[in-house]
Amino acid sequence: MYQQVLVYDKYPTIFGYGRYTIKTTSNTATYHLNDYVITHKQPQYSVGEVVLYMTSEGTVVIDTIQKINLEQFKLANSGYDYIDIDDIQGKVIEIIPNVGSFFSVLESPTGTILLFILIVLMLEAPKLKETIKPKK
């Protein structure tokens, strides 16, 4: 029901918080392409919580915990019998619709260059205004 394949943004987690962008979706109305998912690593998880986990192929997937057996978790839609707690990237704490595409552009080489140019222009604008201003 909740399973979505995600692209793991290769950035370290900060104080246990991670960020992900949904790149492909299954047929659910819950999550959409380019939604921005914020997670938090928990010391323990409960049945019914929505989590992100790393598959053995290295793909990050979102799913719901269906059953817990010690430190192993059965997920609602995964093809695995159980996954270890170490495979869980974190509990989904926030989904921000359509923000992932904005961050994808900013993180691209072109977006980074454009952001740098924008910052330089903002810093230099007052100086340019003074130079262009006609002298009396």
C-alpha positions as CSV (number, residue, x, y, z in Angstrom):
1,M,0.0,0.0,0.0
2,Y,2.8,2.5,0.9
3,Q,5.7,1.1,-1.0
4,Q,7.6,3.7,-3.0
5,V,11.1,3.4,-4.5
6,L,13.3,6.4,-3.5
7,V,16.6,7.7,-4.5
8,Y,18.8,8.1,-1.5
9,D,20.3,11.6,-1.3
10,K,23.9,10.9,-0.5
11,Y,24.2,13.3,2.4
12,P,25.0,12.4,6.0
13,T,22.2,12.4,8.5
14,I,22.3,15.3,10.9
15,F,21.4,14.4,14.5
16,G,19.6,11.3,13.0
17,Y,17.6,13.3,10.5
18,G,17.8,12.2,6.8
19,R,16.2,13.5,3.6
20,Y,15.0,11.7,0.5
21,T,13.2,12.6,-2.7
22,I,10.6,10.2,-4.2
23,K,11.7,9.3,-7.7
24,T,9.3,6.6,-8.6
25,T,5.9,5.8,-7.2
26,S,3.6,2.8,-7.0
27,N,-0.1,3.3,-7.4
28,T,-1.0,5.1,-4.1
29,A,-2.4,8.4,-3.4
30,T,-0.2,8.9,-0.3
31,Y,3.1,9.9,-1.9
32,H,3.9,11.5,-5.2
33,L,6.8,11.9,-7.5
34,N,9.3,14.6,-6.2
35,D,7.8,14.7,-2.7
36,Y,10.5,15.4,-0.1
37,V,10.6,13.0,2.7
38,I,12.3,13.8,6.1
39,T,13.1,10.9,8.4
40,H,14.5,10.4,11.9
41,K,16.5,7.4,13.1
42,Q,14.8,5.9,16.1
43,P,16.2,3.6,18.8
44,Q,13.1,1.4,18.3
45,Y,10.1,1.2,16.0
46,S,6.5,0.2,16.4
47,V,4.0,-1.7,14.3
48,G,2.2,0.7,11.9
49,E,5.0,3.2,11.6
50,V,6.1,4.2,8.1
51,V,9.8,3.8,7.7
52,L,12.5,4.0,5.0
53,Y,14.7,0.9,4.6
54,M,17.7,0.0,2.4
55,T,17.2,-3.1,0.3
56,S,20.1,-5.6,-0.3
57,E,20.3,-4.0,-3.8
58,G,21.0,-0.5,-2.3
59,T,17.6,1.0,-3.1
60,V,15.8,3.0,-0.4
61,V,12.1,2.1,-0.1
62,I,9.3,3.4,2.0
63,D,7.0,0.9,3.7
64,T,4.9,0.2,6.8
65,I,6.0,-2.0,9.7
66,Q,3.6,-4.9,9.9
67,K,5.2,-7.1,12.5
68,I,8.2,-7.0,14.9
69,N,10.3,-10.0,15.9
70,L,13.0,-8.9,18.4
71,E,15.2,-6.5,16.3
72,Q,13.8,-7.7,12.9
73,F,10.8,-6.2,11.1
74,K,8.3,-7.6,8.7
75,L,7.1,-4.9,6.3
76,A,3.8,-4.7,4.6
77,N,4.9,-4.6,1.0
78,S,8.5,-5.8,0.9
79,G,9.5,-9.1,-0.7
80,Y,11.7,-9.8,2.3
81,D,10.7,-12.1,5.2
82,Y,12.3,-9.8,7.8
83,I,14.7,-6.9,7.7
84,D,17.2,-5.9,10.4
85,I,16.9,-2.6,12.4
86,D,20.3,-1.6,10.8
87,D,18.5,-1.6,7.4
88,I,16.0,1.0,8.5
89,Q,17.1,4.5,7.5
90,G,14.5,6.2,9.8
91,K,10.8,6.8,10.6
92,V,9.0,9.1,8.2
93,I,8.3,12.3,10.1
94,E,7.4,14.7,7.4
95,I,6.5,14.7,3.7
96,I,6.7,18.0,1.8
97,P,4.9,17.8,-1.5
98,N,6.8,18.6,-4.7
99,V,9.9,20.2,-3.0
100,G,12.2,17.4,-4.1
101,S,12.4,18.8,-7.7
102,F,13.5,22.2,-6.3
103,F,16.4,20.6,-4.3
104,S,17.3,18.4,-7.3
105,V,17.8,21.5,-9.4
106,L,19.8,23.2,-6.7
107,E,22.0,20.2,-6.3
108,S,22.8,19.8,-10.0
109,P,25.9,21.5,-11.3
110,T,23.8,24.1,-13.2
111,G,21.7,24.9,-10.2
112,T,24.8,25.3,-8.0
113,I,26.4,27.7,-10.5
114,L,23.1,29.7,-10.8
115,L,22.8,29.9,-7.0
116,F,26.4,31.1,-6.8
117,I,25.8,33.8,-9.4
118,L,22.6,34.9,-7.6
119,I,24.5,35.2,-4.3
120,V,27.3,37.3,-6.0
121,L,24.7,39.5,-7.7
122,M,22.9,40.1,-4.4
123,L,26.2,41.0,-2.6
124,E,27.4,43.2,-5.5
125,A,24.1,44.9,-6.3
126,P,24.6,47.9,-3.8
127,K,28.0,48.6,-5.3
128,L,26.7,48.3,-8.9
129,K,23.8,50.7,-8.0
130,E,26.3,53.3,-6.8
131,T,28.5,53.0,-9.9
132,I,25.5,53.3,-12.3
133,K,24.0,56.3,-10.3
134,P,24.6,59.5,-12.3
135,K,26.9,62.0,-10.5
136,K,25.5,65.5,-9.8
